[in-house]
């Protein structure tokens, strides 16, 4: 199916609507003109045939009168030749009537439109007539010549009927009327005229011979047969021309009666009681007159039928022309209306599409038709509604995006500021941790020095104890040594005080580290997903600070013990110094005190060793903390850089959202 219509579809796709309608109008015009031309040719042929038939009827009318005139002239001329003076007086009149009849036929033939081409036949008949008018004086020859001439005229009437198509008419009524006018009535009239003429001639001598009676009987039989045929034709005319049929049927009884009267007269003549020739002529003229009346009925009826048909054919042709013109105008009108309707709808679609292209989606098209264009308009309006709703959603989304981008920009600005502060805090923390690391290194060095001093003090206490135990008597010397020890212990006390200060510094650093770790955790929590790694590092720093604080507490406790011991040693040495002079007892007590100092020094040495180990560990830990804090600082800087990029992206999104909002303001949607 698609392959069948693809050429037509391709042609229509290449033409605009006006071209399509013009093509269809041209095709319709060609087809309509073709059918109209065929119809006009047919109608014109029918008109020509009808005109030829009318012309035939016009020729038949004077020919019929000519036949009657010839029959009258024959009867009077033959009677005149037979010596009938009364009838001889009328021969010139009848001759003039025949001449006028020929002139009437010639005039009708010249002025007619049927192109029957009977001029040659008329010339021949007129030549014969001229011969008869100036011919033989013998009655029989004259009668025969008249009869032949009348037969030729009737033959010419048949020729006229054939050439005018009256004899071949397909219409029953026209055919019957044509046959009646051109053949049946003239032949019946000729039969009666011959019966009248022969009877008048035969009865001129008052005697009717057997041969003459036989001729007349044959004519009577012929007349009777022709009357029966005439009655049959009248019966066929009754359904279509009842008035004409009634008139013909009313004449048939009269004709039969006239024929019966002629038969009685002839029968009487056979019996020897013949009528005089003039009386018989009058009697035999009655049926001839009746037949002439039939001719007067049939010819006008045939003329009326032919004229009616011609008028109807003309009317039919003009009606068909008018119908074709009206149909063409109606088709052009409807095609124009279709084009205007379609063009109006498509023009409205074009304007709406142009408005849509400019962003106005509030227009809607009103479909005035109920065809496929209305479906397209409905779908177009539906599409506009869908796009309008989509644009409204997009506009709402753009507004939301604009607000969100503004919030994101503000949040990114806040995050940038917080990241900057975090970076500064991380750098400060790194500096503090670096300082703490340096302080811890100093503490470690001091603790190591304290370890050496403690070892030296233990050795001295051992030496002092042995000296005191070996040489109590040398107390005085020992007193000097004690004083030296007292100086050393005071120095140790000073070192212990310094260690206590260092421990307090470490505790402060640990507290500050813990506080920085807490601040870092808070900033990491604010940073969200990007600060998760920083939060982990801050938590490790916090734990390390807690360990440092715990170790510092232990160191403080140890230092406090050392200080307590040192103070006790100082007190003891002072007491020993004060009581040097007390004697051996005091020396023993000094030895005991030295023993205690030895034990305390050992403990102090152990604890200072622990402090030294803790200081070394604290130094390593602070170094790790410094590395981690530096990593945190780098991460903070990276976060700050990333946040600045985010801030730039957020600002770019805000600008794009504003630009998109400006673009969306071009679109107008239905409320």
FENPE-V535716 format. One record per pair of residues at least 4 apart in sequence whose C-alpha atoms are under 7 Angstrom apart, sorted by the first residue. I is the first residue (numbers start at 0). J is the second residue. If there is no record, write none. Layout:
I;J
I;J
//
This chain:
0;4
1;5
4;8
5;9
6;10
7;11
8;12
9;13
10;14
11;19
14;18
14;19
15;19
16;20
17;21
17;338
18;22
19;23
20;24
20;334
21;25
22;26
23;27
24;28
24;331
25;29
26;30
27;31
28;32
29;33
30;34
31;35
32;36
33;37
34;38
35;39
36;40
37;41
38;42
39;43
39;316
40;44
41;45
42;46
42;312
42;316
43;47
44;48
45;49
46;50
46;309
46;312
47;51
48;52
49;53
49;305
49;308
49;309
50;54
50;112
50;113
50;309
51;55
51;112
51;113
51;163
52;56
52;163
52;164
52;165
52;305
53;57
53;302
53;305
53;306
54;58
54;111
54;112
54;113
55;59
55;113
55;159
55;160
55;163
56;60
56;302
57;107
58;62
58;104
58;107
58;108
59;63
59;156
59;181
60;64
60;298
61;65
61;100
61;103
61;104
62;66
62;104
62;156
63;67
63;185
64;68
64;100
65;69
65;97
65;100
65;101
66;70
66;149
66;152
67;71
68;72
68;93
68;96
68;97
69;73
69;97
69;149
70;74
70;192
71;75
71;93
72;76
72;90
72;93
72;94
73;77
73;142
73;145
74;78
74;196
75;79
75;86
75;87
75;89
75;90
76;80
76;87
76;90
77;81
77;138
77;141
77;142
77;200
78;82
78;83
78;86
78;87
78;200
79;83
79;84
79;86
79;87
80;136
80;137
80;138
81;138
81;203
83;87
84;88
86;90
89;93
90;94
91;95
92;96
93;97
94;98
95;99
96;100
97;101
98;102
99;103
100;104
101;105
102;106
103;107
104;108
105;109
106;110
107;111
115;159
115;162
115;163
117;121
118;122
119;123
120;124
121;125
122;126
123;127
124;128
124;148
125;129
126;130
127;131
128;132
129;133
130;134
131;141
131;144
135;140
135;141
136;141
137;141
138;142
139;143
140;144
141;145
142;146
143;147
144;148
145;149
146;150
147;151
148;152
149;153
150;154
151;155
152;156
153;157
153;185
154;158
155;159
156;160
156;181
157;161
157;181
157;182
158;162
159;163
160;164
160;165
160;166
160;181
161;165
161;166
161;167
164;168
165;174
165;177
166;174
166;177
166;178
167;174
168;173
168;174
169;174
170;174
171;175
172;176
172;236
172;239
173;177
173;301
173;304
174;178
175;179
175;232
176;180
176;297
176;301
177;181
177;301
178;182
178;183
179;183
179;184
179;297
180;184
180;294
180;297
180;298
181;185
182;186
183;187
183;229
184;188
184;290
184;293
184;294
185;189
186;190
187;191
187;222
187;225
188;192
188;287
188;290
189;193
190;194
190;218
190;222
191;195
191;222
191;286
191;287
192;196
192;287
193;197
194;198
194;215
194;218
195;199
195;280
195;283
195;284
196;200
197;201
198;202
199;203
199;276
199;279
199;280
201;207
201;211
202;206
202;207
202;273
202;275
202;276
203;276
205;273
205;275
207;211
207;212
207;268
207;269
208;212
209;213
210;214
211;215
212;216
213;217
214;218
215;219
216;220
217;221
218;222
219;223
220;224
221;225
222;226
223;227
224;228
225;229
226;230
227;231
228;232
229;233
230;234
231;235
232;236
233;237
233;244
233;247
233;248
234;244
236;240
236;241
236;244
237;241
237;244
240;244
241;245
242;246
243;247
244;248
245;249
246;250
247;251
247;293
250;254
250;289
251;255
252;256
253;257
254;258
254;286
254;289
255;259
256;260
257;261
257;285
257;286
258;262
258;286
259;263
260;264
261;265
261;282
261;283
262;266
263;267
264;268
264;273
264;274
265;269
266;270
267;271
267;272
267;273
268;272
268;273
268;274
274;278
274;279
275;279
276;280
277;281
278;282
279;283
280;284
281;285
284;288
285;289
286;290
287;291
288;292
289;293
290;294
291;295
292;296
293;297
294;298
295;299
296;300
297;301
298;302
299;303
300;304
301;305
302;306
303;307
304;308
305;309
306;310
307;311
308;312
309;313
310;314
311;315
312;316
313;317
314;318
315;319
316;320
317;321
318;322
319;323
320;324
321;325
322;326
323;327
324;328
325;329
326;330
327;331
328;332
329;333
330;334
331;335
332;336
333;337
334;338
335;339
336;340
337;341
338;342
339;343
340;344
341;345
342;346
343;347
344;348
345;349
346;350
347;351
347;364
348;352
349;353
350;354
351;355
351;362
352;356
353;357
354;358
354;359
355;359
355;360
358;665
358;666
358;667
359;666
359;667
359;668
360;383
360;387
360;666
360;667
360;668
360;669
361;667
361;668
361;669
363;380
364;376
364;380
366;373
366;376
368;373
369;373
370;374
371;375
372;376
373;377
374;378
375;379
376;380
377;381
378;382
379;383
380;384
381;385
382;386
383;387
384;388
385;389
386;390
387;391
387;668
387;669
388;392
389;393
390;394
391;395
392;396
393;397
394;398
394;663
395;399
396;400
397;401
397;656
397;659
397;660
398;402
398;660
399;403
400;404
400;656
401;405
401;653
401;656
401;657
402;406
403;407
404;408
404;649
404;652
404;653
405;409
405;653
406;410
407;411
407;649
408;412
408;646
408;649
408;650
409;413
410;414
411;415
411;642
411;645
411;646
412;416
412;646
413;417
414;418
414;642
415;419
415;639
415;642
415;643
416;420
417;421
418;422
418;635
418;638
418;639
419;423
419;639
420;424
421;425
421;522
421;635
422;426
422;632
422;635
422;636
423;427
424;428
425;429
425;628
425;631
425;632
426;430
426;632
427;431
428;432
428;515
428;628
429;433
429;625
429;628
429;629
430;434
431;435
432;436
432;621
432;624
432;625
433;437
433;625
434;438
435;439
435;508
436;440
436;618
436;621
436;622
437;441
438;442
439;443
439;614
439;617
439;618
440;444
440;618
441;445
442;446
442;501
442;614
443;447
443;611
443;614
443;615
444;448
445;449
446;450
446;607
446;610
446;611
447;451
447;611
448;452
449;453
449;607
450;454
450;604
450;607
450;608
451;455
452;456
453;457
453;600
453;604
454;458
454;604
455;459
456;460
456;600
457;461
457;597
457;600
457;601
458;462
459;463
460;464
460;593
460;596
460;597
461;465
461;597
462;466
463;467
463;593
464;468
464;590
464;593
464;594
465;469
466;470
467;471
467;474
467;477
467;586
467;590
468;590
471;583
471;586
473;477
474;478
474;579
474;586
475;479
475;579
476;480
477;481
478;482
478;576
478;579
479;483
480;484
481;485
481;572
482;486
483;487
484;488
485;489
485;569
485;572
486;490
487;491
488;492
488;565
488;569
489;493
489;569
490;494
491;495
492;496
492;562
492;565
493;497
494;498
495;499
495;558
495;561
495;562
496;500
497;501
498;502
498;558
499;503
499;555
499;558
500;504
501;505
502;506
502;551
502;554
502;555
503;507
504;508
505;509
505;551
506;510
506;548
506;551
507;511
508;512
509;513
509;544
509;545
509;547
509;548
510;514
511;515
512;516
512;541
512;544
513;517
513;541
513;544
513;545
514;518
515;519
516;520
516;537
516;538
516;540
516;541
517;521
518;522
519;523
519;534
519;537
520;524
520;534
520;537
520;538
521;525
522;526
523;527
523;530
523;531
523;533
523;534
524;530
526;530
527;531
530;534
531;535
532;536
533;537
533;631
534;538
535;539
536;540
536;627
537;541
538;542
539;543
540;544
540;624
541;545
542;546
543;547
544;548
545;549
546;550
547;551
547;617
548;552
549;553
550;554
551;555
552;556
553;557
554;558
554;610
555;559
556;560
557;561
557;606
558;562
559;563
560;564
561;565
561;603
562;566
563;567
564;568
565;569
566;570
567;571
568;572
568;596
569;573
570;574
571;575
572;576
573;577
574;578
575;579
575;585
575;589
578;585
579;585
581;585
582;586
583;587
584;588
585;589
586;590
587;591
588;592
589;593
590;594
591;595
592;596
593;597
594;598
595;599
596;600
597;601
598;602
599;603
600;604
601;605
602;606
603;607
604;608
605;609
606;610
607;611
608;612
609;613
610;614
611;615
612;616
613;617
614;618
615;619
616;620
617;621
618;622
619;623
620;624
621;625
622;626
623;627
624;628
625;629
626;630
627;631
628;632
629;633
630;634
631;635
632;636
633;637
634;638
635;639
636;640
637;641
638;642
639;643
640;644
641;645
642;646
643;647
644;648
645;649
646;650
647;651
648;652
649;653
650;654
651;655
652;656
653;657
654;658
655;659
656;660
657;661
658;662
659;663
660;664
//
